[in-house]
Amino acid sequence: MAAMAAMAAPPSAYWSHLSPQPSRRAVVNAAVSSRRRVKPTVPLTPAAPTPLVPKRKKVLVPIGMGTEEIEAVVLVDVLRRAGAEVLVASVEMGLEVEGSSGTKLVADAPIGDCFSEIFDLIALPGGMPGSARLRDCEILQKITCKQADEKRLYGAICAAPAVVLKPWGLLRRKQTTGHPAFMDKLPTFWAVKSNIQVSGELTTSRGPGTAFEFALSLVEQLFGSSVSEELGGNLLLMQNANDHPKKEEFNTSEWSFNQNPRVLVPVANGSEEMEVVILVDILRRAKVEVVVASVERSTKILASQNTTIIADKSISAAAESVYDLIILPGGAAGAERLHKSRVLRKLLKEQKLAGRVYGAICSSPAVLQKQRLLTNERIAAHPSVIDQLNGQVVDGAGVIIDGKVITSRGLGTVMDFSLAIVSKLFGHARARSVAEGIVYEYPRQ
């Protein structure tokens, strides 16, 4: 009976004769305490702060039909090498733009896409009618005037200060320089005859021959003098110092032709755009017939600093003609692709056998070496390829002519290289006239 009574009792009464049971909260707390005893507490350390990534400097370089291609490409190339994010914008209906000397460039974007962007620098190349095309672009005018109003950097070179910035009212109370042909169109009291003129946020310069100085001045303002100086050294611009001759010639021979000279400039992906554009521009100014030929499947070439150049024709089409000179631009990747072109290799072999002129810039003298186109000729070459050239490199001069082979050290010497070709083809007076037109210092004799 007692057992039956116990079973009939409520559950709590049934368990009352056992040891008292803990509550649910007590069970949970005990389990937590147990886990804490098994796993020792590890002291927390503050998380390391996420490093701040410096914001890249943004630069706008607008171009239009007739823009001076040397100025545009040097600006873009040098600023990109310094670490800037450079946007090349077309003020035309399409992205393809033909420069003042016939080189075709492809812009990154239409100018309309840039309206809401904020730029650390806007740099206007010159050239005619390119400067007028920039002036007449209302979107570019609004962008640049806002840039000036907000005290951010802007600059112009060659014809652009007089043709573009003056009508926009952006030269008021600013000392300004420009191309000699446009100096009389600048405000008289504020015009100065210097290669570079910095006046507050505005920087101006004279022409293609001062484009490197202009670009490095802008680099200094964006990134500091140490970056500008290091970049100038890497570009071999110090080669123009007075303690080194610009040019040396050995085994002098005449480069004479029965017709206007024809020059072939083969290009490839990775070719140095500054070397291509400066060489082609200066030779065309001297009235040389220049053909730019692509060794790639497309005539569009993506150069070493991401500038897109459109060649005149393919190397196969170019090979149907004979050339008085064949000149290879540099750029390590581009030089290697030039070397692999069977068509170009055949052209160069025929050029040597026929006793015609050929040459190379920067790293491309190594291509001549690989193809057995150099025997005992003395040459100039970029320091990075000197060990491939069997001790034939002449130390000091930026440009070396040995008989019918002409070579150059690289970017900072390409203007001297191009003018040396003009001098050999037409004489010193023609070379000096071309140099004066681009505002480049050239010896009188």
PATOR-766822 format. One record per residue (C-alpha): residue in three letters; x, y, z. Coordinates in steps of 0.25 Angstrom, whole numbers. Layout:
<recs>
REC,res,u,v,w
REC,ALA,X,Y,Z
...
</recs>
This chain:
<recs>
REC,res,u,v,w
REC,MET,0,0,0
REC,ALA,11,10,3
REC,ALA,18,7,-10
REC,MET,5,10,-17
REC,ALA,3,23,-10
REC,ALA,17,27,-14
REC,MET,14,24,-29
REC,ALA,1,32,-28
REC,ALA,7,44,-22
REC,PRO,12,56,-31
REC,PRO,26,54,-38
REC,SER,32,64,-28
REC,ALA,28,56,-17
REC,TYR,33,43,-23
REC,TRP,47,49,-24
REC,SER,47,55,-11
REC,HIS,54,44,-4
REC,LEU,66,45,-13
REC,SER,77,56,-12
REC,PRO,73,70,-16
REC,GLN,75,73,-31
REC,PRO,81,85,-37
REC,SER,72,95,-45
REC,ARG,74,97,-60
REC,ARG,81,110,-58
REC,ALA,91,103,-48
REC,VAL,94,92,-58
REC,VAL,97,102,-70
REC,ASN,106,110,-61
REC,ALA,113,98,-56
REC,ALA,115,94,-71
REC,VAL,121,107,-74
REC,SER,130,107,-62
REC,SER,135,93,-66
REC,ARG,138,98,-80
REC,ARG,146,110,-75
REC,ARG,154,101,-66
REC,VAL,158,91,-77
REC,LYS,161,103,-87
REC,PRO,170,113,-81
REC,THR,167,127,-84
REC,VAL,176,134,-94
REC,PRO,178,149,-92
REC,LEU,173,157,-104
REC,THR,182,166,-112
REC,PRO,177,178,-120
REC,ALA,176,175,-135
REC,ALA,187,182,-143
REC,PRO,182,194,-150
REC,THR,180,192,-165
REC,PRO,190,200,-172
REC,LEU,185,212,-180
REC,VAL,188,211,-195
REC,PRO,191,224,-201
REC,LYS,181,229,-211
REC,ARG,187,229,-225
REC,LYS,188,242,-232
REC,LYS,179,244,-243
REC,VAL,183,251,-256
REC,LEU,174,255,-268
REC,VAL,181,257,-281
REC,PRO,171,261,-292
REC,ILE,175,259,-307
REC,GLY,168,263,-320
REC,MET,171,262,-335
REC,GLY,184,269,-337
REC,THR,189,268,-323
REC,GLU,204,268,-322
REC,GLU,207,254,-320
REC,ILE,221,255,-314
REC,GLU,215,264,-303
REC,ALA,203,255,-300
REC,VAL,211,242,-300
REC,VAL,223,248,-292
REC,LEU,213,253,-281
REC,VAL,205,240,-280
REC,ASP,217,231,-280
REC,VAL,225,239,-270
REC,LEU,214,241,-261
REC,ARG,210,226,-261
REC,ARG,224,223,-258
REC,ALA,223,232,-246
REC,GLY,211,224,-241
REC,ALA,200,233,-245
REC,GLU,187,228,-250
REC,VAL,186,235,-264
REC,LEU,173,235,-272
REC,VAL,175,239,-287
REC,ALA,162,245,-291
REC,SER,157,248,-305
REC,VAL,150,261,-308
REC,GLU,145,255,-322
REC,MET,134,246,-325
REC,GLY,142,233,-325
REC,LEU,154,229,-317
REC,GLU,164,228,-328
REC,VAL,171,241,-330
REC,GLU,182,245,-341
REC,GLY,193,254,-336
REC,SER,199,266,-343
REC,SER,210,257,-349
REC,GLY,201,246,-353
REC,THR,203,236,-342
REC,LYS,189,230,-337
REC,LEU,187,228,-323
REC,VAL,175,222,-316
REC,ALA,169,229,-303
REC,ASP,164,222,-291
REC,ALA,151,228,-290
REC,PRO,142,240,-296
REC,ILE,143,253,-289
REC,GLY,129,252,-285
REC,ASP,132,240,-276
REC,CYS,141,250,-268
REC,PHE,131,260,-264
REC,SER,128,255,-250
REC,GLU,143,251,-247
REC,ILE,152,259,-238
REC,PHE,167,260,-243
REC,ASP,179,264,-236
REC,LEU,185,269,-249
REC,ILE,179,273,-262
REC,ALA,191,274,-273
REC,LEU,188,279,-287
REC,PRO,197,275,-299
REC,GLY,198,286,-310
REC,GLY,199,284,-325
REC,MET,190,290,-336
REC,PRO,179,288,-338
REC,GLY,179,280,-326
REC,SER,179,291,-316
REC,ALA,167,298,-324
REC,ARG,160,284,-322
REC,LEU,162,284,-307
REC,ARG,158,299,-306
REC,ASP,145,296,-313
REC,CYS,141,285,-304
REC,GLU,131,290,-294
REC,ILE,132,278,-285
REC,LEU,147,280,-284
REC,GLN,145,295,-281
REC,LYS,136,292,-270
REC,ILE,145,282,-264
REC,THR,158,290,-265
REC,CYS,151,303,-260
REC,LYS,146,295,-248
REC,GLN,160,290,-245
REC,ALA,166,304,-245
REC,ASP,154,309,-236
REC,GLU,157,298,-226
REC,LYS,172,301,-226
REC,ARG,176,288,-232
REC,LEU,188,286,-241
REC,TYR,186,289,-256
REC,GLY,196,291,-267
REC,ALA,198,293,-282
REC,ILE,209,292,-292
REC,CYS,213,298,-306
REC,ALA,201,305,-313
REC,ALA,191,301,-301
REC,PRO,194,312,-292
REC,ALA,190,323,-302
REC,VAL,180,315,-310
REC,VAL,172,308,-299
REC,LEU,175,314,-285
REC,LYS,175,329,-289
REC,PRO,161,329,-295
REC,TRP,156,321,-283
REC,GLY,161,332,-274
REC,LEU,171,323,-267
REC,LEU,183,331,-269
REC,ARG,179,344,-261
REC,ARG,191,349,-252
REC,LYS,199,336,-256
REC,GLN,213,336,-261
REC,THR,212,328,-274
REC,THR,221,322,-285
REC,GLY,218,315,-298
REC,HIS,223,312,-312
REC,PRO,230,323,-318
REC,ALA,220,324,-329
REC,PHE,209,327,-319
REC,MET,217,336,-309
REC,ASP,210,349,-315
REC,LYS,197,343,-312
REC,LEU,200,342,-297
REC,PRO,197,354,-287
REC,THR,209,362,-290
REC,PHE,212,366,-276
REC,TRP,212,352,-271
REC,ALA,219,345,-282
REC,VAL,232,339,-279
REC,LYS,242,332,-288
REC,SER,246,320,-280
REC,ASN,245,305,-283
REC,ILE,236,303,-270
REC,GLN,228,313,-263
REC,VAL,221,310,-250
REC,SER,211,320,-245
REC,GLY,203,315,-233
REC,GLU,194,303,-238
REC,LEU,198,306,-253
REC,THR,210,300,-260
REC,THR,213,304,-274
REC,SER,224,299,-284
REC,ARG,229,302,-298
REC,GLY,228,290,-307
REC,PRO,231,276,-311
REC,GLY,246,278,-308
REC,THR,243,282,-293
REC,ALA,232,271,-291
REC,PHE,241,263,-282
REC,GLU,244,275,-273
REC,PHE,229,279,-273
REC,ALA,225,265,-269
REC,LEU,236,264,-258
REC,SER,232,277,-252
REC,LEU,218,272,-251
REC,VAL,223,259,-245
REC,GLU,231,267,-235
REC,GLN,218,275,-231
REC,LEU,210,262,-229
REC,PHE,220,253,-223
REC,GLY,232,261,-218
REC,SER,246,264,-223
REC,SER,253,251,-220
REC,VAL,243,243,-229
REC,SER,245,253,-240
REC,GLU,260,253,-239
REC,GLU,260,237,-238
REC,LEU,251,236,-250
REC,GLY,260,246,-258
REC,GLY,272,237,-256
REC,ASN,264,225,-260
REC,LEU,260,231,-273
REC,LEU,275,234,-276
REC,LEU,272,249,-277
REC,MET,285,252,-270
REC,GLN,292,248,-282
REC,ASN,290,262,-287
REC,ALA,300,267,-277
REC,ASN,311,275,-282
REC,ASP,322,265,-278
REC,HIS,317,255,-288
REC,PRO,316,257,-304
REC,LYS,302,255,-309
REC,LYS,307,248,-322
REC,GLU,320,241,-327
REC,GLU,323,236,-341
REC,PHE,332,225,-346
REC,ASN,336,221,-360
REC,THR,328,233,-366
REC,SER,321,229,-378
REC,GLU,311,237,-387
REC,TRP,296,234,-386
REC,SER,292,238,-399
REC,PHE,279,234,-407
REC,ASN,273,237,-421
REC,GLN,259,240,-415
REC,ASN,253,245,-402
REC,PRO,258,235,-391
REC,ARG,248,224,-387
REC,VAL,249,219,-373
REC,LEU,242,207,-367
REC,VAL,239,207,-352
REC,PRO,234,193,-347
REC,VAL,227,192,-334
REC,ALA,221,181,-325
REC,ASN,213,180,-312
REC,GLY,223,185,-301
REC,SER,230,195,-310
REC,GLU,234,208,-303
REC,GLU,223,218,-308
REC,MET,232,230,-305
REC,GLU,243,225,-314
REC,VAL,233,221,-325
REC,VAL,226,234,-325
REC,ILE,238,243,-324
REC,LEU,245,236,-335
REC,VAL,234,237,-344
REC,ASP,230,251,-341
REC,ILE,243,257,-343
REC,LEU,246,249,-356
REC,ARG,233,253,-362
REC,ARG,235,268,-358
REC,ALA,248,267,-367
REC,LYS,239,262,-378
REC,VAL,244,247,-377
REC,GLU,234,237,-382
REC,VAL,232,228,-370
REC,VAL,224,215,-369
REC,VAL,221,209,-355
REC,ALA,218,194,-357
REC,SER,213,184,-347
REC,VAL,219,171,-345
REC,GLU,206,166,-337
REC,ARG,194,161,-343
REC,SER,187,174,-341
REC,THR,191,188,-345
REC,LYS,188,192,-331
REC,ILE,200,192,-322
REC,LEU,199,192,-307
REC,ALA,212,199,-303
REC,SER,220,198,-290
REC,GLN,213,208,-282
REC,ASN,199,204,-287
REC,THR,198,214,-298
REC,THR,191,208,-311
REC,ILE,197,212,-324
REC,ILE,191,209,-337
REC,ALA,202,205,-348
REC,ASP,201,209,-362
REC,LYS,201,195,-367
REC,SER,205,180,-364
REC,ILE,220,176,-365
REC,SER,216,167,-377
REC,ALA,210,178,-384
REC,ALA,222,187,-381
REC,ALA,231,176,-386
REC,GLU,227,178,-400
REC,SER,235,191,-401
REC,VAL,250,194,-399
REC,TYR,254,204,-389
REC,ASP,267,213,-388
REC,LEU,267,211,-372
REC,ILE,260,201,-363
REC,ILE,260,206,-348
REC,LEU,256,197,-337
REC,PRO,250,204,-324
REC,GLY,253,198,-311
REC,GLY,246,193,-299
REC,ALA,250,179,-294
REC,ALA,237,172,-297
REC,GLY,235,179,-310
REC,ALA,250,176,-314
REC,GLU,248,161,-312
REC,ARG,235,161,-320
REC,LEU,242,169,-331
REC,HIS,253,158,-331
REC,LYS,243,147,-333
REC,SER,237,153,-345
REC,ARG,242,144,-357
REC,VAL,238,155,-367
REC,LEU,246,166,-360
REC,ARG,258,157,-358
REC,LYS,258,155,-374
REC,LEU,256,170,-376
REC,LEU,268,173,-367
REC,LYS,277,162,-373
REC,GLU,274,168,-387
REC,GLN,277,182,-382
REC,LYS,291,178,-377
REC,LEU,294,170,-390
REC,ALA,290,182,-398
REC,GLY,298,192,-390
REC,ARG,287,200,-386
REC,VAL,285,207,-372
REC,TYR,279,201,-360
REC,GLY,279,204,-345
REC,ALA,273,202,-331
REC,ILE,270,209,-319
REC,CYS,270,205,-304
REC,SER,269,190,-302
REC,SER,268,187,-317
REC,PRO,283,187,-321
REC,ALA,282,173,-314
REC,VAL,273,169,-325
REC,LEU,283,173,-336
REC,GLN,294,165,-328
REC,LYS,285,153,-327
REC,GLN,282,153,-342
REC,ARG,297,155,-346
REC,LEU,295,169,-351
REC,LEU,307,174,-343
REC,THR,321,171,-346
REC,ASN,332,181,-341
REC,GLU,322,193,-340
REC,ARG,323,202,-328
REC,ILE,309,204,-322
REC,ALA,301,210,-311
REC,ALA,291,203,-303
REC,HIS,282,203,-290
REC,PRO,291,199,-278
REC,SER,281,187,-276
REC,VAL,286,180,-289
REC,ILE,301,184,-289
REC,ASP,305,170,-284
REC,GLN,299,164,-297
REC,LEU,307,172,-307
REC,ASN,321,166,-306
REC,GLY,328,179,-301
REC,GLN,324,187,-314
REC,VAL,317,198,-305
REC,VAL,324,212,-305
REC,ASP,323,218,-291
REC,GLY,318,233,-290
REC,ALA,311,237,-303
REC,GLY,296,235,-304
REC,VAL,297,233,-319
REC,ILE,307,225,-327
REC,ILE,308,225,-342
REC,ASP,318,215,-348
REC,GLY,317,214,-363
REC,LYS,303,210,-367
REC,VAL,299,206,-353
REC,ILE,293,216,-343
REC,THR,289,213,-328
REC,SER,285,220,-316
REC,ARG,284,218,-301
REC,GLY,269,220,-299
REC,LEU,258,229,-295
REC,GLY,266,242,-291
REC,THR,274,241,-304
REC,VAL,264,238,-314
REC,MET,262,253,-319
REC,ASP,277,254,-321
REC,PHE,276,240,-328
REC,SER,265,245,-337
REC,LEU,272,258,-340
REC,ALA,285,251,-343
REC,ILE,278,243,-354
REC,VAL,272,256,-360
REC,SER,286,262,-360
REC,LYS,292,250,-367
REC,LEU,281,250,-378
REC,PHE,279,265,-380
REC,GLY,291,272,-373
REC,HIS,292,280,-360
REC,ALA,284,292,-364
REC,ARG,271,283,-366
REC,ALA,273,276,-353
REC,ARG,275,290,-346
REC,SER,263,295,-352
REC,VAL,255,283,-348
REC,ALA,260,285,-334
REC,GLU,257,300,-333
REC,GLY,242,296,-337
REC,ILE,241,287,-325
REC,VAL,248,296,-316
REC,TYR,260,287,-314
REC,GLU,274,291,-311
REC,TYR,283,287,-322
REC,PRO,297,290,-325
REC,ARG,300,301,-336
REC,GLN,311,292,-342
</recs>
